[in-house]
Amino acid sequence: MKKYFIQKNPFVVPTTDGKLIEEHHGLATTKNSAISIAHMIAPPGWSEPFQTPEFDEYTYIIKGKKQFIIEDEIIILETGQSIKIEKNTRVQYSNPFDEACEYIAICTPAFSMDLVNRED
């Protein structure tokens, strides 16, 4: 039995906001509830509602910029920067900039709609 798994077919999450989400490891692909790893591209003008996830989320910016509103503080990450946001923290993610933002998101435990707690 092999002690490794190479992901060649990430799950492309269907979206309606133009964002590309390719989950490489996590609930949708490998049934792993401990961690999710996704490659994302957020188009210019993209945003999500505020949320208070029940998981830690790490973000690494490959290209472009991404805005985070954490509690009431605005933080902008640029290419080569990363952040860890602790679980049970109110946050809003967006790309109010003119170019797409490409990044990697890692969630522990894995991302789940049941744990993200998005606001209406």
Secondary structure as GFF3:
##gff-version 3
##sequence-region A 1 120
A	DSSP	beta_strand	11	12	.	.	.	ID=ss1
A	DSSP	beta_strand	20	25	.	.	.	ID=ss2
A	DSSP	beta_strand	36	42	.	.	.	ID=ss3
A	DSSP	beta_strand	46	47	.	.	.	ID=ss4
A	DSSP	beta_strand	56	63	.	.	.	ID=ss5
A	DSSP	beta_strand	65	70	.	.	.	ID=ss6
A	DSSP	beta_strand	73	78	.	.	.	ID=ss7
A	DSSP	beta_strand	82	85	.	.	.	ID=ss8
A	DSSP	beta_strand	91	95	.	.	.	ID=ss9
A	DSSP	beta_strand	101	108	.	.	.	ID=ss10
A	DSSP	alpha_helix	113	116	.	.	.	ID=ss11
###
